[in-house]
Amino acid sequence: MRNTTKTSDMYKVWLFALLFLIAGPALPQDGKELIELLQKGGYTIFFRHSITDGTDPNKVNPPNENLRDCSSQRPLNESGREQARLIGEKFREFRIPVGEVYASVVCRCEETARLAFGRATAVDWMVLRGSAQMHELERQMQRVPSTGFFSRVPSEKNNVYVGHGQTLSQRLIGPMLPRLFLTEGEGVVYDPQNSRFLGRIFPSRW
């Protein structure tokens, strides 16, 4: 019985080591490694909007919330506005090039993007209310940052998306990684050229 247990444990160790070697290049990265990658450009960054009142995962939206009326929505608080500005400051400090910036039409997302990056294109497909919006978000995040409507020349910049804390799809982050729920102000980096998730970022900790 003991020999069988030892054999089983040894098998698990070897299997884990093999999976580690196989998946090594695709394992999530963080900190300095991600900063150096982003400085080269060509990646997709998805941020959850910055801080609002309440505690995750139980943030509460007003019952009369209206997408066309910012005063009816859960807004950023002062800590959230400060956090958004800090994100932008860190991107400038580390000279991370930013290309297109998209934000959910929900006002806290657009405000986060504008405070951080000075601009934003508000899009309704980042308000996930069904599979069509999720598919469009996936399609956009898999798009290589580029210039030119027809030629699509790589821009050597990073496209930024500011949305909500919903779980990102397994099609983006990969089947071997845990499903993600982002904290406010947290981001993830995706490599659209190689179709793989690279890691999570917390610019406030850089």
N, C-alpha and C positions, 0 to 999 in steps of 0.2 A: 504493500500500500504506500509506504514512504517513497519507494523508488518511483512509483507512478506519479506521485505528487511532485517529486523533484524534476522528473522528466517534463511534466506539464508546465512547471514554473520556468524551466530552462527554455522550453519552446516559446513561451510568452515573451521572455526577454529577447530572444533572437528575432522573433517576429516584430517586436517594437523597434529594435535596432534597424531591421531591414526597412520598415516603413519610414523611419527617420531619415535613412540614407536616400531613399527614393524621393521623399517629399521635401528634402532639405532645401533646395532652391526656392520652393514655393511657400515655405513657412513664413508666417507673418513677421514683418520687421517693425522696428520702432526707433524713436529718437534720432540719433545722428545718421543712421543708415537711410531712413526715410527722407530726412532733410536733404541729404546729398542727392538722392534720386530726384526729388522734386525740383532741385536747383537746375537739373538738366532739362526739365520740361517733358511734356508728352503724356502726362498722367491725368486721371480723373479724380477729383476730390469731392466727397459728399460730406457735408456738415449737417448736424442737427442744429436748429436755431439755438441761440444762447439763452441764458437763464430767465425763467419766468417764476411767478409765485407758485408755491405748492411743493410737494415732494413726490419724486418718481417712486413707483410707476403709477401714482394716483393723481396726476395732474388733471384738473377739472376745467373743462371749457364752459363758458356761460351757456345756459339753455337756449338763449335767443341769438346765438352766434350767427353772424351774417358775413359771408366772404367779401361783400362789397362795402362793409362798414367796420373800419378798424376799431371804433369805440365799442363795438359789441363783442370783440374777441379777447382772448387771454393775451395780454401784452407782455413784452419784455419789461422786467423791472430795472432799476438802476444798476444792479449787479450784472444783469444781462447786457445792458448797453456798454458797460465797462469791459465786459468779457469780449464782446464783438470788436470793440476798438483794439483790444489787446491782440486778437487774432490777426487783424490787419497789420499791426505794428510788428509782430513776429515775422509775418511774411515779408515785410519790407526789410527788416533787420537781417534776415537770412537770404535775401535777394531771391526769393522764390517767384518765378514769373507766372503771372495770372492771365489767362486768356478770357474766354467767355464766362460770365457769371449768371447763373440761373437761380431763381428762388421761387418757392411756392407762393401762390397768390395770397396766402394767409399772411397778415401784416407782420407778425413777429419774425417770419422768415425773411421777408423782403427787407425789413429794418436791419436785421442781423447782417445781411449781405451788403447793404449800403454803408453801414457803419464800418464794416471790416474792409470792404474792397472799393467803396466809393460809387458803386453802380450795381445794377441787377436788372435782368429781364425776368419779369414775373410770368409764370406759366401755370396753367391749371392742372396739367398732368402730374404735377408733384403733390397734389392733394389726392392721396390714394383712396379711391372709393370703389375700386373694382380692378379686374384683371387688365383691362385696356390701359389704365394709367400705369400699372406696374410694368407692363410690357414696354410702354413708351419710355419710362424711366430707365429700364434695362437697356433699351436701344440707344438712348442718349449717352449713358455712361460707358457703353462699349464703343463709342465714337472717338476716334483719335483726334485730339485737338489739332485743327488745321485752319488754313486760310484759303480763300478762293472758293467760289461757289461750285465751279466745275472741276478745277484741278485738284482741290483738297490737298494743298501742300502742307506738310507737318509744320506747325507753328512754333515748336519748341517752347510752348507755354502749357500751363495746366488749366483745364476747365474746372470750374467750381460749381457745385450744386448745393443749395441750402434748403433743407426740407425738414422733415419731422422724424421722430424717434422710432418709426415703424421698423419692423424687422426687414433687413435687406434680404433679397431672395437668394436661395442656394445657387441659382444659376450664375450669380455674380460672385459670391464669396466662396463657392466650392463645397462639395458634399462632405469633405473631411473636416470642415471647420464648424464650430458651434454657431448657431443662429445668433445674430447680433441685435441688441437693442441699444441705441446710442444714448448716452447721457447728454444733457444740454451743453452745447459748445464742443462736443466731441466730433471728430471726423474720421473717415476711412479713406484709404488710397487704393485706387484700382488701376491696373495696367491694361488699357484697352488693346494694345498691340498684341499682347500675349494672353489676354482674357484671364487674368488672375488677380485675386485680392492680395494686396501687399501688406496691409497692416492698419492699425488704428493710430490716430494722432490727437494729442492734447496740446495745442499751441500754447496754452496758458502755463504749461510746465516746461517749455523750451527755455 
